[in-house]
Amino acid sequence: MKTKYFVLAFCLFFTGTLFSQNGSYQINANKINQLMRAINDIYVDTVNFNTIVENATVEMLKTLDPHSVYIPKEEVAQANEPLQGAFDGIGVTFQIIKDTINVMEVIVGGPSDKVGLMAGDKIIKVDTLDAVGKKINNQWVMKHLRGKKGTKVELLILRGRNSEPLTFHIIRDKIPMNSINVFFMVDKNTGYIRLERFAATSKQEFSDALHQLKDKGMKNLIFDLRGNGGGYLNIAFEIADEFIEKDKMIVYTDNFRKTGESFKATSKGDFEKGKLVILVDENSASASEIVSGAVQDWDRGLVVGRRTFGKGLVQKPFYLADQSQVRLTISKYYTPTGRCIQKPYEDGLEEYYNELNTRSQHGELISQDSISFPDSLKYKTPNGRTVYGGGGIMPDIFIPLDTTKYSSLYGEMIRKGIFSGFTLNYMNLHKEELIELYPNIEQFKANFQVSDQLLEEIMEYAHKEGVKDSVPLNFTRRAQLFFKENEKQLDSTYSNIQDIQNLEQFQALFTQFMEESYSESMQLRNLGKVREFIKEAIMFEFARNLYTYGEAYQTFLMSDETFIQAVEIINNDKIFRKFKVAR
C-alpha cells in the first residue's frame, strides 16, 4: 500500500502545474495514472513500483535534453557533495596500491592531521575490519572511513620501516572540498589561480586567493578553467563580477515561457583592472563558459586554449516525493553579446557525448584551421572583435593539444600505480634527506633533477610490477581485427573450397597486417620520449609527498605548454593591443 501511495504522489506531482506546455499534457498525465493504477490493480504478478517509476523517469528525461537527469535517493548526497564544498570524514586522500590503502595526503587541520597521520602511512585495519586484500576498493574505503561528524574510528597503520603497527583514534569532522587547491605567484607581477569547479564555497575561495596574491604584488592574473565542468550559476556570476565593471551584463537566461533572468555586474569587482588570461579546453563547460564568455564579450581579457565543451543549459534541482532528485533544464543561457553557447543535441545523446571524439577526428584539437563558423554564429564585441556562438567558447588564442605527449607505456605505469608506489617506498628511506636538501617548493623546482640512476630504479620497479617496454602480441585479438578489416577481400579471394589449397596470398596479407599492427602498437609506446614523461611524473609525486598538492602542481605546470604560452602572452603588451583587450 505504501508503494501505491508513492506512485500516486509521483503522478500527482506531474499532473499539477502552473503552466501547461500544450493541450496534450493533461491527457498524457492521465494516461500515466491510468496505466499505474491498472498495473497495481490487475497485473498478474507482484511489481516493484520503485523500479518501474525510476526506469520510466530516466527514459522520459532522456528524450528532453542531455543534461536533465534523475538521481536516486541513495545517490543524492554523493552527487551534491562536490558542489556543497564539504563532507564528513577523517581528512585524507588515498590510493589503493597492491590491495592496500595508502595515505597520499593529509588535509592540514583535519582530524587525521590532528592525531599525527602522515602521507605514506598504510591503513591495514579500520575498527575491527581488516583493510587489505581483494575486497578493498574506493567504495569500501569511503564507506568505512567516512561517517557523521563526531563519530569515532580506530585505524591500524603501518608506517615506513617500522615493524610494529600504530593505532590512531580519529574523531570525524567536516572536511572541506576545496575548489581552489592551486594559486601562486608565477613572477613578481603575475598570479595564477586554478578553479576545479564552481561550488558553494568557490567565490570565497577565489576572493581569498585573489587577495593573498594581490598582497604579494599581483598585477596580472592567469585564471585556469581547464577541465572545469561547471557548477552553480550564481557562483559563476559572482566570480565573473570580480572582472567586469558595474552594470555590464554578465549572463542572461531565457526560455519559451520568458521567465529568464539577467545578471549584471555590481561595484564589488576586485580585479577589474590588470591583464587577464583565462585558460580553457574542451572539458571547460557551463559555468566556465559563462565566465570566459563574459570576459571575452566585454574585451576584458584573453581566452587561451581550445574550444570549450558547449553546455549552455541551466538546470534546477528539485526533490520528488521519496527525496530522489531531478535536475531539470529550465533555461538556456546567453553571453552579453547574445551568444548561446549550447552545442546541438538534436541527433541524440550518443552523438552529443561523442562530439568531442568527432572534434578530435576532424583535427580540431590540433589545428585551428579545421574549425569554421557560419556568419549567423558570428558576433561583435564593443571593441569590434569577432566572437562565435553555437557550440562552446572559441578562444582568442588557440593552443593545440600536444599529441606527442602520449605513451601507452606511460599510461600503463599510471594505471598500475607505479609512480605513487615507487614514491612511497622511496620516501620511507629518503624523505628526511630530501626535505633537508629542498626545504621548500621553490628550491625543489629550481634544483631537483631526476637522475639517470633514479630513472633506472623506477623502471626496475615497474618491471617487477609487470610493466614491459614491449607490448604483448595479443595474437587472437589482432587476428580477429585482421578478418574484420579484410572480410570482403578474403571472401572474394577464397570463394570455394578449392581456393584454400593456395594460401600464399593469405599468408602474405596476414603477415603484413600483423607486422604493421604490432609496429603501430610499439610506436604508441613512444619509447623515445617516455623517459621525459616519467621524469615529470616522478617529480610531481615527490613534490606531492614533500609539500602540499598545490605546491606540487607547480611542477606539473613547468612542462605545460598552454601555461607556458599563457605566461608569455600576459607579459606581452603587443598581444593585448592587437586583440583590443583591456590591460
C-alpha positions in Angstrom: 0.0 0.0 0.0 2.9 2.4 0.8 4.3 1.8 -2.7 0.9 2.7 -4.2 0.8 6.0 -2.3 4.3 6.8 -3.6 3.3 6.2 -7.2 0.2 8.4 -6.8 2.3 11.1 -5.2 4.7 10.9 -8.2 1.9 11.1 -10.7 0.1 13.9 -8.9 3.3 15.9 -8.8 3.4 15.9 -12.6 -0.3 16.4 -13.0 -0.5 19.7 -11.1 1.3 22.5 -12.9 1.2 26.3 -13.2 1.9 26.4 -16.9 0.9 23.7 -19.3 3.2 23.0 -22.3 0.2 22.3 -24.5 -3.2 20.7 -24.6 -1.9 17.1 -24.7 -0.3 17.5 -21.2 -3.3 16.6 -19.2 -4.3 13.7 -21.4 -0.9 12.1 -21.2 -0.7 12.7 -17.4 -4.0 10.9 -17.1 -2.6 8.0 -19.3 0.3 7.5 -16.9 -2.0 7.5 -13.9 -4.4 5.0 -15.6 -1.5 2.7 -16.5 -0.1 2.7 -13.0 -3.5 2.0 -11.5 -4.1 -0.8 -13.9 -0.7 -2.4 -13.1 -1.4 -2.0 -9.4 -4.9 -3.5 -9.6 -4.9 -6.2 -12.1 -1.3 -7.1 -13.2 -0.6 -10.9 -12.9 2.5 -10.7 -10.7 3.8 -8.5 -7.8 5.6 -5.4 -9.1 8.4 -3.3 -7.8 6.9 0.2 -8.5 10.0 2.0 -7.4 11.9 0.3 -10.2 9.2 0.9 -12.8 8.9 4.6 -11.9 12.7 5.1 -11.8 13.2 3.5 -15.2 10.3 5.5 -16.7 11.7 8.7 -15.2 15.2 8.1 -16.6 13.9 7.3 -20.1 11.5 10.3 -20.0 14.3 12.7 -19.2 16.5 11.3 -21.9 14.0 12.5 -24.5 14.3 16.1 -23.3 18.0 17.1 -23.4 21.4 15.7 -22.4 21.5 17.4 -19.0 18.1 16.8 -17.5 18.8 13.9 -15.1 17.3 11.8 -12.4 19.3 11.0 -9.2 18.1 8.1 -7.0 17.5 8.9 -3.3 20.6 7.0 -2.1 22.9 8.8 -4.6 21.7 12.4 -3.9 24.1 13.2 -1.1 27.1 11.9 -3.0 26.0 13.7 -6.2 25.7 17.1 -4.4 28.9 16.7 -2.4 31.4 18.2 -4.8 29.3 21.4 -5.1 28.5 21.8 -1.4 32.1 22.2 -0.5 32.4 19.8 2.4 31.7 16.2 3.6 32.1 14.3 6.9 35.2 12.2 7.2 38.8 11.8 8.5 40.6 14.2 6.1 42.9 12.2 3.9 43.3 11.4 0.2 44.2 7.8 -0.6 45.2 5.4 -3.3 44.9 1.7 -3.3 48.2 0.0 -4.2 48.6 -3.7 -4.1 45.2 -4.1 -2.3 46.4 -1.8 0.5 45.1 1.7 1.4 47.9 4.2 1.1 47.5 7.7 2.5 48.6 10.1 -0.2 47.9 13.4 1.5 46.7 14.5 4.9 44.5 17.6 4.9 46.0 20.3 7.1 44.0 21.0 10.2 41.7 18.0 9.6 41.0 15.1 12.0 43.8 12.9 10.8 46.3 15.7 10.8 45.5 16.5 14.4 46.3 12.9 15.6 49.5 12.7 13.5 48.6 10.6 10.5 51.1 11.1 7.7 51.4 10.8 3.9 52.8 7.3 3.2 51.0 5.6 6.0 49.3 2.3 5.1 45.9 1.6 6.6 45.6 -2.1 7.4 42.6 -2.1 9.8 39.5 0.0 10.2 37.9 -0.6 13.6 37.7 -4.4 13.7 37.8 -4.9 10.0 40.9 -5.9 8.0 41.5 -3.3 5.4 43.7 -5.3 3.0 43.0 -7.7 0.2 41.0 -8.0 -3.0 37.8 -6.7 -1.4 39.3 -3.3 -0.9 38.2 -0.7 -3.4 37.3 3.0 -3.4 33.7 2.3 -2.4 34.8 0.2 0.6 37.2 2.9 1.8 34.7 5.7 1.6 32.0 3.6 3.3 34.2 2.8 6.3 36.3 6.0 6.6 33.5 8.5 6.1 30.8 8.9 8.7 28.9 11.6 10.6 30.7 14.4 12.3 31.6 13.5 15.9 31.7 9.7 15.4 35.0 7.8 16.1 37.0 5.4 14.0 40.1 3.4 15.0 42.8 2.9 12.4 45.7 0.5 12.5 48.6 1.9 10.5 51.9 0.6 9.1 54.5 3.4 8.8 57.8 3.3 6.9 60.2 0.6 8.1 58.5 0.2 11.5 57.6 -3.4 12.0 55.0 -2.6 14.7 51.7 -1.1 13.6 50.5 2.1 15.1 46.9 2.7 16.4 45.1 6.0 15.8 41.8 7.1 17.2 40.2 9.7 15.0 37.0 11.8 15.5 35.4 12.5 12.2 34.7 16.1 11.3 33.6 18.4 8.4 36.2 18.1 5.6 36.4 20.9 3.1 36.3 20.0 -0.6 38.2 23.0 -1.9 37.6 24.0 -5.4 40.8 26.0 -5.5 43.8 24.0 -4.5 46.4 25.8 -6.6 47.3 29.5 -6.5 50.7 31.1 -6.5 52.8 33.9 -8.0 54.3 33.0 -11.3 56.6 36.0 -11.3 56.7 39.3 -9.4 53.6 40.7 -11.4 51.6 37.6 -12.4 49.4 35.4 -10.3 47.9 32.0 -11.1 44.6 30.5 -9.8 43.2 27.2 -10.8 39.4 26.6 -10.2 38.3 23.0 -10.4 34.5 23.5 -10.1 32.0 26.3 -9.3 31.0 25.1 -5.8 29.1 26.8 -3.0 32.4 27.9 -1.4 34.2 28.9 -4.6 33.5 32.6 -4.5 35.0 32.9 -1.0 37.9 30.7 -2.0 38.5 32.8 -5.1 38.4 36.1 -3.1 40.8 34.7 -0.5 43.3 33.6 -3.2 43.0 36.8 -5.1 43.6 38.9 -2.0 46.6 36.8 -1.0 48.1 37.2 -4.5 47.5 40.9 -4.6 49.2 41.3 -1.2 52.2 39.7 -2.9 52.2 42.3 -5.6 50.0 40.7 -8.3 49.0 43.0 -11.2 48.1 40.3 -13.8 46.2 37.1 -13.5 46.1 33.7 -15.3 42.8 32.1 -14.4 42.8 28.4 -15.2 39.4 26.8 -16.0 40.7 23.9 -18.0 38.8 20.7 -17.1 36.2 22.7 -15.1 32.8 21.2 -15.9 30.8 23.9 -14.2 28.6 24.1 -11.1 26.4 26.8 -9.7 25.2 29.6 -12.0 25.2 32.2 -9.2 28.8 31.4 -8.3 29.8 31.8 -12.0 28.1 35.2 -11.9 29.8 36.3 -8.6 33.3 35.3 -9.9 32.8 37.0 -13.3 31.7 40.1 -11.3 35.2 40.3 -10.0 36.4 41.1 -13.5 33.5 43.1 -15.1 32.7 46.7 -14.5 29.5 47.8 -12.8 26.1 47.5 -14.6 27.6 45.5 -17.5 25.7 42.3 -18.4 27.5 39.1 -17.4 24.9 36.5 -18.5 21.2 36.2 -19.1 18.9 33.2 -19.3 15.8 32.6 -21.4 13.1 30.0 -22.2 9.8 29.8 -24.1 7.9 31.0 -21.0 10.1 34.2 -21.0 10.9 33.7 -17.3 14.6 34.1 -17.7 16.9 36.3 -15.5 19.6 38.8 -16.2 22.8 39.1 -14.2 24.6 42.4 -14.3 27.9 43.3 -12.6 28.0 45.1 -9.4 30.6 47.6 -8.0 32.3 44.8 -6.0 34.9 43.7 -8.5 38.3 43.2 -7.1 40.1 42.7 -10.4 38.5 45.0 -12.9 41.9 46.4 -13.9 45.0 44.4 -14.9 45.9 41.9 -17.6 43.7 38.8 -17.5 44.2 35.5 -19.3 41.6 32.7 -18.9 42.7 29.1 -19.8 40.1 26.8 -21.3 39.9 23.5 -23.1 37.3 21.0 -24.5 36.3 20.0 -21.0 35.6 23.5 -19.7 31.8 23.7 -19.6 28.7 25.6 -18.3 29.8 28.0 -15.6 33.3 28.1 -17.0 31.8 29.2 -20.3 29.7 31.9 -18.6 32.9 33.5 -17.1 35.1 33.1 -20.1 32.2 34.3 -22.4 31.6 37.4 -20.3 35.3 38.3 -20.2 35.6 37.8 -24.0 32.4 39.7 -24.8 33.5 42.8 -22.9 37.1 42.7 -24.2 38.2 42.4 -20.6 40.8 39.7 -21.1 42.1 37.0 -23.5 40.7 33.4 -23.6 43.5 31.0 -24.4 43.4 27.3 -25.2 40.9 25.2 -27.2 37.1 25.5 -27.9 35.1 24.7 -24.8 32.5 21.9 -24.4 29.4 23.8 -25.3 26.9 23.4 -22.4 24.6 26.3 -22.4 21.6 24.8 -20.5 20.6 25.7 -16.9 19.4 23.0 -14.6 17.3 23.5 -11.5 17.3 20.7 -8.9 14.1 19.7 -7.1 13.1 16.8 -4.9 10.5 14.2 -5.6 8.2 12.5 -3.0 10.8 9.9 -1.9 13.6 12.5 -1.7 15.1 11.4 -5.0 16.1 14.4 -7.2 15.6 15.6 -10.7 17.9 18.2 -12.2 15.7 19.7 -14.9 16.8 22.1 -17.6 14.8 25.3 -17.2 16.6 27.8 -19.4 19.3 28.4 -21.9 22.0 31.0 -21.0 23.4 33.7 -23.3 26.6 35.7 -23.1 26.4 39.5 -23.2 26.6 39.7 -27.0 23.7 37.3 -27.2 25.6 34.1 -27.9 24.0 30.8 -27.0 26.9 28.5 -26.2 24.9 25.3 -26.2 26.0 22.9 -28.9 23.4 21.0 -30.9 21.8 17.8 -29.3 19.1 17.0 -31.8 20.9 13.9 -33.0 20.6 12.1 -29.7 22.6 11.5 -26.5 25.1 9.2 -28.0 26.1 11.6 -30.8 26.1 14.5 -28.3 28.6 12.9 -25.9 30.6 11.6 -28.8 31.0 15.1 -30.1 34.5 15.6 -28.5 35.7 12.4 -30.3 34.3 13.9 -33.5 36.3 17.1 -32.9 39.4 15.0 -32.4 38.8 13.0 -35.6 38.3 16.2 -37.6 41.6 17.6 -36.3 40.1 20.4 -34.3 42.2 19.7 -31.2 45.4 20.1 -33.0 44.6 22.7 -35.8 42.6 25.9 -35.6 42.2 25.8 -39.4 39.8 22.8 -39.1 37.2 25.0 -37.2 34.7 27.1 -39.2 31.6 29.0 -38.2 28.8 30.3 -40.4 28.2 34.1 -40.5 25.0 33.6 -38.4 27.1 32.5 -35.4 29.4 35.5 -35.5 29.0 38.3 -33.0 30.8 41.6 -32.4 32.3 42.8 -29.1 32.2 46.5 -28.1 35.8 46.9 -29.5 34.8 45.3 -32.8 36.3 41.8 -32.3 34.5 38.8 -33.8 33.4 36.1 -31.3 31.5 32.9 -32.1 28.4 31.1 -30.7 26.7 27.8 -31.5 28.9 25.4 -29.5 31.3 26.5 -26.9 33.6 29.5 -26.4 36.2 29.7 -29.2 39.4 31.0 -27.6 41.1 34.2 -28.8 44.4 32.4 -29.0 44.4 28.7 -29.9 46.8 26.3 -28.3 46.8 22.8 -29.9 46.7 19.6 -27.9 50.2 18.2 -27.7 49.7 14.8 -29.2 53.4 13.9 -28.8 52.9 13.7 -25.0 51.3 10.3 -25.2 52.8 6.9 -24.4 51.0 3.7 -23.9 53.9 2.6 -21.7 53.5 5.7 -19.5 49.7 5.2 -19.4 50.2 1.6 -18.2 52.6 2.8 -15.5 49.9 5.2 -14.2 47.2 2.6 -14.3 49.3 0.2 -12.3 50.2 2.8 -9.7 53.9 2.7 -10.5 54.8 6.3 -9.7 52.9 6.5 -6.4 54.0 3.1 -5.3 57.7 3.8 -6.0 57.4 7.2 -4.4 56.0 5.8 -1.1 58.8 3.3 -0.9 61.4 5.9 -1.8 60.1 8.3 0.8 60.3 5.7 3.5 64.1 5.7 3.0 64.9 9.3 1.8 62.2 11.7 2.9 64.2 13.5 5.6 67.2 13.7 3.3 65.1 15.4 0.6 63.4 17.8 3.0 66.9 18.9 4.2 68.1 19.4 0.6 64.9 21.1 -0.6 63.1 22.7 2.3 60.5 24.5 0.1 58.9 24.1 -3.3 60.9 26.9 -4.9 64.2 25.2 -4.1 62.8 21.9 -5.3 61.7 23.3 -8.6 65.0 25.1 -9.1 67.4 22.3 -8.1 65.8 18.8 -8.1 66.6 16.6 -11.0 65.6 13.0 -11.8 69.0 11.4 -12.3 69.6 8.5 -14.7 70.2 6.3 -11.7 66.8 7.2 -10.2 65.1 6.7 -13.6 66.6 3.2 -13.8 65.3 2.4 -10.3 61.9 3.5 -11.4 62.0 1.3 -14.5 63.3 -1.6 -12.5 60.4 -1.2 -10.0 58.0 -1.0 -13.0 59.4 -4.2 -14.5 58.9 -6.0 -11.2 55.3 -4.9 -11.2 54.7 -6.5 -14.6 55.3 -3.5 -16.9 57.3 -4.3 -20.0 58.8 -2.0 -22.6 57.3 -4.0 -25.4 53.6 -4.8 -25.9 52.1 -8.3 -25.9 51.2 -9.6 -29.4 47.6 -10.5 -28.4 47.5 -12.8 -31.4 43.8 -13.7 -31.2 42.6 -10.1 -30.9 44.8 -8.9 -33.8 43.7 -11.9 -35.9 40.1 -11.0 -35.3 40.8 -7.4 -36.3 42.5 -8.7 -39.5 39.5 -10.8 -40.5 37.1 -7.9 -39.8 39.1 -5.3 -41.8 39.8 -7.7 -44.7 36.5 -9.7 -44.8 35.4 -8.6 -48.3 38.8 -9.3 -49.9 39.2 -12.7 -48.2 35.7 -13.8 -49.2 36.3 -12.8 -52.8 39.8 -14.5 -52.9 38.6 -17.7 -51.2 35.1 -18.2 -52.6 35.2 -22.0 -52.7 36.9 -25.0 -51.0 39.5 -25.4 -53.8 40.8 -21.9 -53.3 42.2 -22.8 -49.8 44.8 -25.0 -51.5 46.7 -21.8 -52.3 47.2 -19.8 -49.1 50.3 -17.9 -50.1 48.4 -14.7 -50.7 46.6 -15.1 -47.4 49.8 -15.7 -45.5 51.5 -12.6 -47.1 48.5 -10.4 -46.4 48.2 -11.7 -42.8 51.9 -11.4 -42.1 51.9 -7.8 -43.4 48.9 -6.9 -41.3 50.4 -8.4 -38.1 53.7 -6.7 -38.5 52.2 -3.3 -39.3 49.7 -3.6 -36.4 52.4 -4.6 -33.9 54.6 -1.8 -35.2 51.8 0.8 -34.6 51.4 -0.6 -31.0 55.1 -0.2 -30.4 55.1 3.4 -31.8 52.4 4.2 -29.2 54.8 3.1 -26.5 56.7 6.3 -27.6 59.9 4.9 -26.1 61.9 7.9 -27.4 60.0 10.3 -25.2 58.6 8.2 -22.4 61.5 8.8 -20.1 60.8 12.6 -20.2 57.2 11.9 -19.1 58.4 9.6 -16.3 60.7 12.3 -15.0 57.8 14.8 -15.0 55.5 12.3 -13.2 58.0 11.3 -10.5 58.9 15.0 -9.9 55.2 15.7 -9.2 54.8 12.6 -6.9 57.9 13.5 -4.9 56.7 17.1 -4.5 53.3 15.9 -3.5 54.8 13.9 -0.7 57.2 16.6 0.4 54.8 19.6 0.2 51.1 20.4 -0.4 49.2 19.4 -3.5 49.0 23.0 -4.7 52.8 23.4 -4.5 53.4 20.1 -6.2 51.1 21.1 -9.1 53.5 23.9 -9.9 56.0 21.2 -11.1 53.3 19.9 -13.5 52.9 23.4 -14.9 56.6 23.7 -15.7 56.1 21.4 -18.7 52.5 22.5 -19.5 52.7 24.2 -23.0 49.4 26.1 -22.5 50.5 27.5 -19.2 54.0 28.4 -20.6 52.4 30.3 -23.5 50.0 32.0 -21.2 52.9 33.4 -19.2 54.5 34.7 -22.5 51.2 36.2 -23.6 50.4 38.0 -20.3 53.9 39.6 -20.4 53.4 40.8 -24.0 51.6 44.1 -24.2 51.6 44.0 -28.0 49.3 40.9 -28.0 46.8 42.7 -25.8 46.8 45.7 -28.1 46.4 43.5 -31.2 43.3 42.0 -29.7 42.0 45.3 -28.4 41.7 43.9 -24.9 41.9 45.8 -21.6 45.3 45.8 -19.9 
